[in-house]
Amino acid sequence: MAETAEELETEIGLPSGSLAATLDRYNEHAVNHEDPEFHKAPEWVIALEPPYGVIDIGLERSWYAGFTLGGVHTCAESRVLDKSGSPIPGLFAAGRTTKGIAGRRLREWCSRWATAPSSGRAGASAAGSR
């Protein structure tokens, strides 16, 4: 925990001024509930205030595996889509990179089960695209 962004930068080994600049940029837009960098939904965009802290979720230091809940946009055949919505030739995605179940009572078995169908689709689509 740190009372300033600069203190936290030093504590976790970030380049001087990098976290402070990021927080300043984020907070500048957060007052209007906007996130032009990551396009977070407005109801989740709030200004960040001290104290600041971090949680190390690196796989080598945590007792749980990290995973994403959503990510790249795909079509029904698991092809990754570009910003215009067109498939990127030869690029497929499955599982956590494309979807996930998030909730207060996330059960890992349920989460794995929910991503299994996309893995099969991605494999079949990739095999058929050759």
C-alpha positions in Angstrom: 0.0 0.0 0.0 1.2 3.5 -0.8 -0.2 7.0 -0.3 1.1 8.2 -3.7 1.6 6.7 -7.1 5.2 7.6 -6.9 5.7 5.6 -3.7 4.1 2.6 -5.3 6.2 2.9 -8.4 9.3 2.7 -6.3 8.0 -0.1 -4.2 7.2 -2.4 -7.2 10.0 -1.3 -9.4 8.2 0.7 -12.1 10.0 3.5 -14.1 9.7 6.8 -12.3 6.6 8.7 -13.3 5.0 5.9 -15.3 2.2 4.9 -12.8 1.6 8.5 -11.9 1.1 9.4 -15.6 -1.2 6.4 -16.1 -3.3 7.3 -13.1 -3.5 10.9 -14.1 -4.6 10.0 -17.6 -7.2 7.5 -16.3 -8.6 9.9 -13.7 -8.8 12.7 -16.2 -11.4 10.7 -18.2 -12.9 8.9 -15.2 -14.6 12.1 -13.9 -16.8 11.8 -17.0 -17.1 8.0 -16.7 -15.1 7.5 -19.9 -12.3 5.0 -20.7 -10.9 5.8 -24.1 -8.1 3.3 -23.8 -9.8 0.1 -22.7 -13.5 1.1 -23.3 -14.7 0.0 -19.9 -18.4 0.3 -19.4 -19.2 3.8 -18.0 -20.7 2.4 -14.7 -17.4 0.8 -13.9 -15.2 3.9 -14.6 -14.5 5.7 -11.4 -11.6 7.9 -10.4 -8.9 6.1 -8.4 -7.7 7.6 -5.1 -5.1 6.7 -2.6 -4.1 4.6 -0.9 -2.9 2.6 -3.9 -2.0 -1.1 -3.9 -1.2 -4.0 -6.1 -1.7 -7.7 -6.0 0.9 -9.9 -7.6 -1.0 -12.5 -9.7 2.0 -13.9 -11.5 1.7 -17.6 -11.9 5.0 -18.3 -10.2 3.9 -16.5 -7.0 0.2 -17.3 -6.7 -1.6 -20.4 -5.6 -4.2 -20.1 -8.3 -4.0 -20.0 -12.0 -4.7 -16.7 -13.7 -7.2 -16.5 -16.5 -9.1 -14.1 -18.6 -12.9 -13.5 -18.7 -13.4 -12.5 -22.3 -11.0 -11.1 -24.7 -10.7 -11.2 -28.5 -13.9 -11.1 -30.6 -14.7 -14.3 -32.5 -17.3 -15.5 -34.9 -19.3 -18.8 -34.4 -16.5 -20.7 -36.1 -14.0 -19.4 -33.5 -12.2 -17.2 -36.1 -10.7 -14.1 -34.5 -12.2 -10.9 -35.9 -10.4 -7.6 -36.6 -11.7 -4.2 -35.5 -14.0 -4.1 -38.6 -15.5 -7.5 -37.8 -13.7 -9.4 -40.6 -12.0 -12.7 -39.8 -8.2 -12.6 -39.6 -7.0 -15.4 -41.9 -5.6 -18.4 -40.0 -6.2 -17.0 -36.5 -8.5 -18.9 -34.2 -9.2 -18.6 -30.5 -11.0 -20.7 -27.9 -11.7 -21.0 -24.2 -10.9 -18.2 -21.8 -9.5 -15.9 -24.6 -13.0 -15.6 -26.0 -15.5 -16.0 -23.2 -16.0 -16.9 -19.5 -18.4 -17.0 -16.7 -18.0 -14.3 -14.1 -20.1 -14.1 -11.0 -20.0 -14.1 -7.2 -20.0 -17.8 -7.1 -17.8 -18.8 -10.0 -17.1 -22.6 -9.8 -14.0 -23.7 -11.7 -15.6 -26.9 -13.0 -18.5 -24.9 -14.4 -16.1 -22.4 -15.9 -14.1 -25.1 -17.6 -17.2 -26.7 -18.9 -18.5 -23.5 -20.4 -15.3 -23.0 -22.5 -15.1 -26.6 -23.8 -17.4 -26.2 -26.7 -15.5 -23.2 -28.1 -12.3 -25.3 -28.0 -13.8 -28.0 -30.2 -15.2 -25.4 -32.6 -11.9 -23.7 -32.9 -10.1 -27.0 -33.6 -12.6 -28.1 -36.2 -12.6 -24.7 -37.9 -8.8 -24.5 -38.0 -8.6 -28.1 -39.4 -11.1 -27.3 -42.1 -9.4 -24.1 -43.1 -6.3 -25.7 -44.4 
